[in-house]
Every structure is written in structure tokens, then in C-alpha cells.
């Protein structure tokens, strides 16, 4: 079985594949202070909850945008998971997409993985929107060229800025309110955050499509992708496991 690990700034997302079937997924908080031993205890517990164990894992694929954690997770893999050297997405790894950027090394591993997955699964010209700590827009041509994209503050960052930089505004649940005109502070914040973010998404997608000269399909992934997709027709598909699937596909290319 393949263990896919996506190390993000806020969460570490993990998935176990049996062949091409995703049999279990988890998300745990990213903590650079945790040791390999602590992550091993946590992962062992998660696997056990799914009826699995370290002994079931024989392949590992990793994407990481938190460099201080990479050595920790590598240590976990080699000491606890059958001494397996993981495949780490980065320079020299086959991805199935060509990075057409000024400096390809600047592109986050998670963005490359998403692009590779979208190209393999959906084909055609694609825009991938990943609702993570930051919201990223990645553009892939029908030939598999990674053309670039855009980066915006994530929804949680926007909400947290309102709470921390104002005296009276509270924290709010990130869900769309029933009406745009809020009747209290919470509804007003939810309207501004969620519907305002829909406007950001729609505007950027339309501008990207205009530059491309074609109506690229839009696939969304990440924590709040479904909530945003429910409020706009500009997102064609929500694929919450896109990054994990991309890690599997890249591992197959390099096996």
C-alpha cells in the first residue's frame, strides 16, 4: 500500500492507497515542534483506526511546503515504516507536467502535484484552485504545461485578520449566511468573507480565462472548496482528494 503525505502550512493530509483506491484519509495539525516519534505514535493510531498498520505500507510519496518538517517525516518513514525511503516531490522527479516559470524551483510541491493530477485525470486546459492556508490558482495547458497562476490570502487568514485587527468583531464560522445583508455582526462578517471571496474567485478565473483566450475548466480542492463552490457556477468540479491522488500518480511515474 502507498502512504501519501501532503505537508501543508496548516495541516498535514495523509492518505493510504490500495492500488488506485483511496482507502483512508486523515488531516492533522502541522506542528514543527513534534518529533518523528510523536508523529509515529499519532500515525500508528490513525492507521489502527482504519484497520491498518505500519507493516501494510510499502511505498511512500511526499509533498512538502514546510521545510523544517521534511527531515522529521523522513525520519519517521525510515525508522518506523519498514525503512522505506520516501519519494519526495521536487527537482529531478517526473511529474508529467512541464513547469513554464521564470524559476521552476519556486513553485510549491503541492501546486505541482495538483497540476499533475488535474492534467492526468481531467485533461484539457485547466485552472486548479486550492483552498489552503493561501488560496492558489494554477493554470495547466491541454499539453500539460504548467503556465503559472496566482496566490491570494486564504479565507481563514482573511477571517483571522478581521478578528485580530479589530476591537469588537468576533471569530465566526466560515459558512455562507442566508442573506448578503447581515442583520448582526456575525452575519455581516460571514457575508463579507464568504461572498466577498466568491467575488475574488470569479474575478481571477475570468481574468485568467481572458488571458488564455479559452474557457478553461476549473477544479477546486482544499478545505473550503465545497462551501465556495456552492455559491458560484464558475467552479466545474470539486475534488477534495486531488493532492493525494496526484502524489499517487507521481509515485507511479517514478516507480
ChimeraX attribute file (.defattr): number of C-alpha atoms within 10 A of each C-alpha:
attribute: neighborCount
match mode: 1-to-1
recipient: residues
	/A:1	18
	/A:2	20
	/A:3	26
	/A:4	27
	/A:5	26
	/A:6	23
	/A:7	25
	/A:8	19
	/A:9	16
	/A:10	15
	/A:11	16
	/A:12	18
	/A:13	20
	/A:14	22
	/A:15	23
	/A:16	26
	/A:17	19
	/A:18	13
	/A:19	10
	/A:20	12
	/A:21	10
	/A:22	18
	/A:23	12
	/A:24	17
	/A:25	18
	/A:26	14
	/A:27	14
	/A:28	14
	/A:29	12
	/A:30	16
	/A:31	15
	/A:32	13
	/A:33	10
	/A:34	11
	/A:35	15
	/A:36	19
	/A:37	15
	/A:38	12
	/A:39	16
	/A:40	19
	/A:41	12
	/A:42	12
	/A:43	18
	/A:44	16
	/A:45	14
	/A:46	17
	/A:47	18
	/A:48	11
	/A:49	11
	/A:50	12
	/A:51	10
	/A:52	15
	/A:53	15
	/A:54	17
	/A:55	10
	/A:56	16
	/A:57	18
	/A:58	15
	/A:59	21
	/A:60	22
	/A:61	24
	/A:62	26
	/A:63	27
	/A:64	21
	/A:65	16
	/A:66	17
	/A:67	10
	/A:68	12
	/A:69	20
	/A:70	17
	/A:71	12
	/A:72	17
	/A:73	21
	/A:74	21
	/A:75	20
	/A:76	22
	/A:77	22
	/A:78	13
	/A:79	15
	/A:80	17
	/A:81	23
	/A:82	15
	/A:83	13
	/A:84	17
	/A:85	16
	/A:86	21
	/A:87	19
	/A:88	20
	/A:89	21
	/A:90	19
	/A:91	10
	/A:92	7
	/A:93	13
	/A:94	16
	/A:95	24
	/A:96	19
	/A:97	20
	/A:98	18
	/A:99	19
	/A:100	12
	/A:101	14
	/A:102	9
	/A:103	8
	/A:104	15
	/A:105	11
	/A:106	8
	/A:107	16
	/A:108	15
	/A:109	23
	/A:110	24
	/A:111	24
	/A:112	26
	/A:113	28
	/A:114	26
	/A:115	33
	/A:116	28
	/A:117	26
	/A:118	27
	/A:119	25
	/A:120	15
	/A:121	13
	/A:122	13
	/A:123	16
	/A:124	16
	/A:125	21
	/A:126	23
	/A:127	28
	/A:128	29
	/A:129	27
	/A:130	27
	/A:131	23
	/A:132	21
	/A:133	18
	/A:134	17
	/A:135	18
	/A:136	21
	/A:137	24
	/A:138	23
	/A:139	28
	/A:140	27
	/A:141	19
	/A:142	14
	/A:143	13
	/A:144	22
	/A:145	19
	/A:146	24
	/A:147	16
	/A:148	17
	/A:149	17
	/A:150	13
	/A:151	12
	/A:152	16
	/A:153	14
	/A:154	18
	/A:155	21
	/A:156	17
	/A:157	14
	/A:158	16
	/A:159	20
	/A:160	14
	/A:161	12
	/A:162	17
	/A:163	16
	/A:164	12
	/A:165	9
	/A:166	9
	/A:167	8
	/A:168	10
	/A:169	13
	/A:170	15
	/A:171	15
	/A:172	17
	/A:173	13
	/A:174	16
	/A:175	15
	/A:176	19
	/A:177	18
	/A:178	10
	/A:179	12
	/A:180	16
	/A:181	11
	/A:182	15
	/A:183	9
	/A:184	8
	/A:185	13
	/A:186	16
	/A:187	20
	/A:188	15
	/A:189	25
	/A:190	23
	/A:191	21
	/A:192	19
	/A:193	21
	/A:194	23
	/A:195	20
	/A:196	14
	/A:197	17
	/A:198	18
	/A:199	14
	/A:200	12
	/A:201	20
	/A:202	15
	/A:203	13
	/A:204	15
	/A:205	24
	/A:206	14
	/A:207	11
	/A:208	20
	/A:209	18
	/A:210	12
	/A:211	9
	/A:212	14
	/A:213	9
	/A:214	10
	/A:215	14
	/A:216	22
	/A:217	19
	/A:218	21
	/A:219	25
	/A:220	26
	/A:221	22
	/A:222	18
	/A:223	14
	/A:224	19
	/A:225	20
	/A:226	17
	/A:227	15
	/A:228	21
	/A:229	19
	/A:230	12
	/A:231	14
	/A:232	14
	/A:233	11
	/A:234	16
	/A:235	22
	/A:236	13
	/A:237	17
	/A:238	20
	/A:239	16
	/A:240	18
	/A:241	17
	/A:242	23
	/A:243	30
	/A:244	27
	/A:245	24
	/A:246	27
	/A:247	32
	/A:248	27
	/A:249	21
	/A:250	23
	/A:251	23
	/A:252	12
	/A:253	12
	/A:254	10
	/A:255	9
